[in-house]
Amino acid sequence: MTILLIVLVIVIGLAIWLALSDQVIARLAERKASEYLEAPLGVPARVRLNGTPFLTQALRGRYTEIEVTSHGLQLGDIAGASLSANLFNSYLPLRDLLGGRARELPCERVVGHVVLPYSELARVAKVPGLSLTFEEGQLIAAASLPVPGISQLARVSGRAELTVTGGSGVWLRVRGIAVAGISLPGIVVNQLLPALNVPIPLPPLPYGLALDSLQPRADGILASGSARAVVFRRLPVPGR
């Protein structure tokens, strides 16, 4: 009976030790990964390791999935962007993790989503008085333009579409153009279209993501992209 009790205590102690070690390794790996994943963003990020057990992943030096979220990004001329990304099969050997010798974090594949504020997109589009709003499931564009037959600027609006062209270019196109809710004659619409159908310059997405699609949401345009064989490196520490 005494031997059985001793064995039981050892088994329970071992289970507790493994659980604690698993969590310690996970937190250590998350802190180390954040050193690489925050560098391209320029702002703090929340880094979480998914998949269990973490200890097994650490021993292999390969992490199945790392989740990154960050807010307040400055992407070129666009401020206030947010990022949600998933990194698959990232490599960080345990000896480098524990010894602090790791210099890079290779990753087989990255899938990411970036939310771009409508106010920033409207600003960089260079269309006079342009505003973009999400109303009842549709993206609406409005701008102050001279309308033929009207002696002053008028507020022109219509259904907006943002489309990806050439893999990275983005075009704004407006349909159903109206003034104060009143549809305009086709000949007038044709004269207004060149001022409303314009390219919008987007900066490169973080983590080398290639732009795949755009989807309007209440909080902004959701730009989705992916990348393969990405290597993250830490920023050099001054004096080293």
Disulfide bonds with the S-S distance in Angstrom:
none
